[in-house]
C-alpha cells in the first residue's frame, strides 16, 4: 500500500508537458505545410513560381540559425555536466545569434525591395517570401521566450529537474524552428 | 487502519500542493480545475447556442413572410429592420453568424470543450489535465472570441456577411459589401483566438490521454467517449493550423494589398490593381480544415452516444473494437475528402472522381457505427432516460442526414444540388441536429457529475419529443426545396416564379422552428433550476461502469481522495452472465467476479486462466444461473 501511495504522489512529471511541446511542433508543421501547399498549387495553376534569385542574406541567416542550434546543444550538454556557467554563456550566445538571424531576414527583404520584388505585386509567390518567413520569425520570437525561461531558470534557484525540463523543451522547439527555416529556404530554392 | 491514515495525510499534502487558498476568482473565474472549466465551456456554449438559435428564428421569419412588416423587429434591431422588415445585408449577416457560432462556438468548443474537459481526466483516472494552465487559457481565449464575434453586432456596418466559409473576394475586399468591413475584421480576430483556444485544448487532451492514464487503463480499456475525444483532438491539431495559414494570407490580402486570393476584380467602375491570385486556393485551404471540422463536431457526439446507449441498454457496446476502428477510419478519411465541397469550381473531373470515391468510402465506417448502435439496442434492457432518448435521436438524425450525404458526395448529382436547400437539409440533420442531440445526451447524462444534482426527467422528455419532432419538421421539407433548385442564402424568393410555390412550405418550416426554439425553454429552465433545486445525485445514478462515477459527488481538486483507482476491465461489462448485478465497474478486479469471468477476459494470462479453471471445477455451474 505504501509503495503504491508513493507512485500517486504529485511529483513533478515533465513527460506530459514535454509531449505538449511536441504536439505544438506537429501543429505548427501542419501550418507551414498549409502555406507551402498553397504555393505548390498556386505555382502549378499559374505555371510560374517566384522566379527570383534569392538574396544572399538568406544564406547568412541560414548559417546563423544553424550556429544557434549548435550553441543550444552545447548549452544542453553543459547542463548535463552541471556546468551552469557554460550553459548560461551558450544560452546568451544563442539569443545573440537569433537576433542576428532576424536581422538577416530583414536585410534579405530589404534587398528584395530594392530589386522591385515587393510584398504587394502581381505575383503572390513573391508576396509568399515575405509572409511565410515573417510567420517563421514569429516562431523565433516564441523560441526566444523559451530560451529566456531556460536562462532565468539557470540563474534562479530552481530544481535541477525543472532546469533540465526547461532546457529540453527549449531544445525541442528551437531545433524545430531551425529545421523549419531550412525547409522553407530549400523549398523556395527548389520552387522558383 | 494505517492505510487510512496514510490516505488522509496524502489528501492533506495534495490540498496544500494543488490549491493554496481558493478564492472566488481562482475557483469560479480563472479556475484551473478541469471540472470547473468544463462547466464554463458548457454555460458559454449554451448561451451562444441560444443566441445563434435566435438569429435563425429572425431569418426564418424573413423567409416565411418576406412581404410582411413586424414592428417588433425594428424595436430590437433598429436600422437593420427599418419598417419592421429585415434588410438584405443584415439577412446575410444573420446566416453567416448563425453558421459560425453553431459550428465553431457551440458544436466545437461547447461540445469538445465541455465533455473532453469533464470526462478525460475523470474517465482515464487522472487528477487533472497535462497542463491545467493551458486549459484555463483555452477557455478564456474561447470566451474572448465569443465576445469579439458578438461585438460585431454593435458596429455601424454590421457583422461579417460572406457566409461562414468567408470566401474571398467578399472576405478579402473590405469595401465589397457592408459586412466585408469591420465586421469581417472582427470575425477574423475572433477566429484566430478561437483556433488558438482549440489548439491549446486539443493538445492538452491528447497529451493527457497518452500520458496520464491510471494503472491498468490501457488504450483498449478506454471508454468510447475517450477514444472519440482523443481522435477529435488529433483532427483539430492536424486541421486547424491549415485554416490559420489560409487566414494569414487572407489578412494580408485585406490589409496589405497582396493578391493571394484576388485577381481581375472590378468594383463599380473601378478596376482593382490585384492580380494573379485565385479565390479557389482559399477554398482548398478552408475546406482542408472545413471537412475535418464536421467530424470534429460529430465524433464527440458519437462517442457520447456510444457510452449512453450502452449504459442504458444494460448491454456491452456492440463491436467495441469496430467502433474504435471506424472512428480511426473516419479520422483518416476526413483529410482526403475536402474536394467534395468544390465539385463545381471547375475541378478536373478526374480529381472530382477521386474525391467522390474517398467521400463515399466514409459511408462504410459511418454505417458500421450506426449498425453497432442498433445492435447494442437490440434486445437490450433499455432504460429510456432523457439522455438515452437524445442518444437514440442522434442515431436517427445520423441515418437520415447521412443518407443524403451519399447523394451529395456524388460529383454528378452535386452539380444540381450544390448550393441548394438540399445541402442545408443534409448538414443540419447529420452534423447539426445529430451533434446537438449528442451534446444534449451528454448534458442529461453527466449533469449529476457536473452539478451533483439530477435534472428533471419529465421536463427532459418534453424537451426531447418537441425538439425531435420539430427538428424533422424543420429540416425534412428543405430537401424538396433543394431538389427543385431553390438556392440557399437567398434573401427572398418572391422574384422567381418557380420558387413561389415554396412560400407556404417556408411558413410551415418557420412555425416548426419557432416550436423547436420554444422547446428549448424547457431545457434551459431545467438546466438552471436543477443546479440549485434539483434532486441530490447519488454516487452512480445510472449504474455505470466508468471511472468518473467512482469519484465523490462533491467535487474536489484532484478528483479522488487518496489514491486514484486502478482499472481491471473494459468499461462495458453490463449484464454479464453469472454476475449478480447487471453492471461491473472498471475498478472491480476479476478475482471478485469469479462466477462471471470468461476465458478471453484474461488476455492470454495463463496463470489467471488456471486460477479461473480451478475455481470453476470447485464451483460447478448450476442450471438456472445467469
Interface residues (C-beta under 8 A of the other chain):
Chain A: X1 X2 X4 X5 X7 X8 X9 X10 X15 X16 X17 X19 X20 X23 X24 X26 X27 X28 X30 X31 X32 X33 X34 X35 X37 X38 X41 X42 X45 X46 X119 X120 X121 X122 X123 X124 X127 X128 X131 X135
Chain B: X2 X3 X6 X7 X10 X13 X14 X17 X18 X127 X130 X131 X134 X199 X202 X203 X204 X206 X207 X208 X210 X211 X212 X215 X237 X238 X239 X240 X241 X242 X244 X245 X246 X248 X249 X252 X256 X257 X258 X259 X260 X275 X276 X277 X278 X280 X281 X284 X285 X288 X563 X564
